[in-house]
Amino acid sequence: MSADDILTVSGVRHAFGGLVAVDDCSFAVRRGALAALIGPNGAGKSTMVNVIAGALPLQAGRIVFDGRDISGMTSHDIARAGLIRTFQISRELGRMTVLENLMMAAHNPVGETLTGALFRRRQWLAYEQKLLAKALDLLKTFNLLHLRDEYAQNLSGGQKRLLELARAVMAEPKLLLLDEPMAGINPALVDELGEHIRALRDQGITFLMVEHNLGLVERLCDQVIVMAEGRTLASGTMGELRANRAVVDAYLGGAVREHTGS
């Protein structure tokens, strides 16, 4: 843990009844990192993401984000602080257009209250124009501009993933939590989505992503955190983790054999 860390997780625990999914888990994510959270099925990765994002209650431990203790905060307040998450299954607003989905994702619109709409009309209209320009720019960046007026429910699985990432960026995150962002999409789009993630990291957004595609993790990520049985097993680069016998025995055995040809 250091001043360079944007997220620190200390002794976190979450149980579903008698089933302990996360047990005394601790790790840190460096500011500006493209970090991955990996581990075998049932390791507690998605539960950990849900606890960090406030979707599940923190039963023990402490979480600090960007110098602020967010332990026990609501998911809405955590998002407003700049920690935004996506889901394993895309959650687009299906009966709204692609452009409307982005416009709805922005935080703190000036005219969201009746008072703002009635008495700050000029400021509200200027803000709406600013949001529109930003949304259109993002749609162009994510190759979705030609679908701006299409209902989001009509998009392909890969397009929905791109839309979800664009919506998250529209909310101006400091850190993006991505829960299996490549799940269920056409392999041809995996590299495209990976390049978008890398470009956003280069623009200053920190990432923590749950991902099972270890080849992609090795290509993209400069920090990898391994969970097993609800706890952090190790943290480092993929190269360092391949040399860690505990990690190999728990999770990377097959991946190491494939990598080395043994």
Secondary structure, 3 states (H helix, E strand, C coil): CCCCEEEEEEEEEEEECCEEEEEEEEEEEECCCEEEEECCCCCCHHHHHHHHHCCCCCCEEEEEECCEECCCCCHHHHHHCCEEECCCCCCCCCCCEHHHHHHHHCCCCHHHCHHHHHHCHHHHHHHHHHHHHHHHHHHHHCCCHHHCCCEHHHCCHHHHHHHHHHHHHHCCCCEEEEECCCCCCCHHHHHHHHHHHHHHHHCCCEEEEECCCHHHHHHHCCEEEEEECCEEEEEECHHHHHCCHHHHHHHHHHHHHHHHCC
